[in-house]
Amino acid sequence: AQSVAQPEDQVNVAEGNPLTVKCTYSVSGNPYLFWYVQYPNRGLQFLLKYITGDNLVKGSYGFEAEFNKSQTSFHLKKPSALVSDSALYFCAVSFDASGGSYIPTFGRGTSLIVHP
Amino acid sequence: GAVVSQHPSWVICKSGTSVKIECRSLDFQATTMFWYRQFPKQSLMLMATSNEGSKATYEQGVEKDKFLINHASLTLSTLTVTSAHPEDSSFYICSAKRQGQHQHFGDGTRLSIL
């Protein structure tokens, strides 16, 4: 079984300030972790993923996330937020069920609002 | 690369109509396609997983006779909402993936049943 929790429904941050969107997970075995962003009336866009290797993962649009095994967390971060970063962010987790085939479980989503 | 096209993006129709939504992987062959339903301000609910040439695997609680999925080729999957009713109104999103790769999502279809 696998699950993912995004404890915050909404995160508010001022433009130019650093942002963090939290994600914790539970999975049997080694996790595959993902972050996606969704703009209104659009599908999900892939931001970054952790499969193995360096715990700090860099992704699109200046976002990064740090895999912390002891805390089972994969928080999304950005050093300086932009108003255009305002969107819905989804964390997802899966594990390699069989030779590279996996079906992620998505968190409930966190609405990021960046104020000018 | 890895573009997924979903069509139509918005459809409004009368109750009792059947509606077909297409999901195409434009520049890669998708071994697996997924169909999700998303309610306002909520996460994605996985409806079914389909592999090319085989029957879709539906999640618990999803009516397979209501939501018909066809995955006829490695680049096309369709979701048909049969005899749609207002409670079927929702945002439907497809995704596609290759073996060992992450999912690529379409832009979604907003279905409104009057």
Interface residues (C-beta under 8 A of the other chain):
Chain A: F34 Y36 N41 R42 G43 L44 Q45 F46 K49 F90 G99 G100 S101 I103 P104 F106 G107 R108 G109 S111
Chain B: V4 Q6 S9 T32 F34 K41 Q42 S43 L44 L46 T49 F91 I93 S95 Q99 G100 H102 Q103 H104 F105 G106 D107 G108 R110
